[in-house]
Amino acid sequence: MEEKDVQRLLDMLYGMIDEAKGAAFSSEKCVINRDEALDLLDEIRGKLPLEMKKAKELIAARNDYVAGAKSEAEKILKQAELDARTIVSESEIIQQSRRKAGEIIRRAEERSRELYHVANAYTEDALKRTEEAIQAALDEARQAREQFRATSQEQMRASREAQNKPAEDATDAQ
């Protein structure tokens, strides 16, 4: 899931909660504690960009490291080739330089793969935690809706009983 999709979904959920209205005696409407829900969403919103920023920084650091290592390896290779031309045992030195440059490139590529895997794991974990936080917020909203329905039904039953009681009292008085 891309960052923009997550942000859009958070904005939609935020808007729905922000515009929620309570309707008395209606089982289809719910009343939630808007401040708590919005605070939770604000917290999720605050953490998501931070997690994404950290993941992007890891990827950028990995790319910088690989580029630097390749550049360094190319410089070493060029210098080795120049030095090899000036020395009598030219072919031996060039072979050694190429092996050394190849080893440096191999190590840089290996390190690049390691950093790539670490960055991917970190990003996956950050997105998983974000998804869990969003699911917890959704579960909390569902629970609040169920509590509201139960309370509303209880109030309606009590209201009906209160209305019926004066009629029974009047019948008993006669």
Number of C-alpha atoms within 10 A of each C-alpha: 7 7 12 9 10 17 14 11 13 17 14 12 18 18 12 11 19 13 10 13 13 12 12 12 13 13 14 8 15 20 18 20 10 16 11 10 19 17 11 17 20 13 12 18 18 11 15 19 13 12 18 16 13 16 20 14 13 19 20 14 16 20 15 13 17 21 15 13 20 18 13 16 21 16 13 17 20 15 12 19 18 13 14 19 13 9 12 9 10 14 13 12 17 19 14 13 20 18 13 16 21 15 13 19 19 15 14 20 17 13 16 21 14 13 19 18 13 16 21 15 13 17 20 13 13 19 19 12 16 18 16 12 16 20 12 13 18 14 12 14 19 14 13 16 18 15 15 19 19 13 13 18 15 12 14 15 12 12 12 11 11 11 11 11 12 11 11 10 10 9 9 8 7 5
